[in-house]
């Protein structure tokens, strides 16, 4: 066990020590709540069987325009039983992905090799594959597997776009394979049905967790596509 005194400097005031001790208990309660929610998620009943959607994908090398391939949903699993999909808010008429999606995928680009020790991971957008790859080159997403669902009902069926197809919704989904059958397990959008805070995916983006450590918290800050272009010293 680590004593509470290890969580503050030696010369901390009595007021700071008392407040930090109370905060420490709250942080542990938060950790326990997250674990309870994760257990509840794992206990979800069997989801709906999904059809064999077909996507469009380019070569691993973002510098090449072709050849293009047409993998099915089942192909995306590789040798894994689980598949994680990030749904990009990037529609056919858009010239770039939304700022928040770019920020999330910047992070996922870094952690994909770790995640794929346990599950396959892909990013899917409704925009045509040439637009997706052009944006990926700008962001430096060299590790992500990027696909377009441009000519399928995949986004509509998983409720990550409005019925008209005009609006895309940022979301993350988990699918499960059983032999040649693919089933839906879980989808979470960026917006909760009960509020408009847009914080449904916060836990999956380290940027928010880091900003919440600051004395002023995250404030009114919002991600932008004007920085972080993938170059080694982007600022």
C-alpha positions, 0 to 999 in steps of 0.5 A: 500500500502507498501511504497518502503522504506520498500524494503531496509534497513534504511541505504541503499545508494542513489544508492542502493535505486534508483536501488532497486526502478527500480528493484521493478518496473521490478519485478511487470512487471514480475508478470503482465506478468506471470498473462497474460500468465496464463490467455492466458493458461486458455483460450485455446480451448477444447483439444483432447479426450484421450483414456482410458489408463491403468497404473500400480501402487503399494500400498501407502506404499512404503515399500510394493511390492504389490499388484499392481493395474491397474488404468485407466486414468479416475481413476486417477482423483478421485473426481476431475475434473482436473488432473496434471501429472508430466512426469518423465524422467525415461525410461525402461533401466534407473536405476534412474530418471534424476537429474532435475526430482528428484529435481522437484519431491522432491518439488512436494512431499511436496506440493501435499496435498495443490495441491490436494485441487484443482486437482489430482496430479500424477507422471508417468514414462515409467520405470517399476513400480518396478524401479519407486518405488525403486527410490521413496524409495531412494528419500523419496517420501512418498506423491506422487502417482507414476505410470508406463506407461510401457506397453502403448502408453501414453508417445508417444501420449502425446509427452513426449518421442521420436517416438522410445521410447528411450528418455523420456522428462520431462514435466507437463500436465493438463487433464480435465474430463467431465463425463467419457470423459478425454481431454488434456488441456495443456502440457509443456516440459522442453525444449522450441521448439525455444531454448535448455536452458532447462528452460521450467519448471523453474516456477514450481520449487522453487529451481531456483527461490531461486537461482536467488535471489543470487548475482551470480544467479544460475550460472552453477549449476545443480542438482545431484542425489548424495544428498537429499536422503529423510533422515531428515538431508540429505546433 
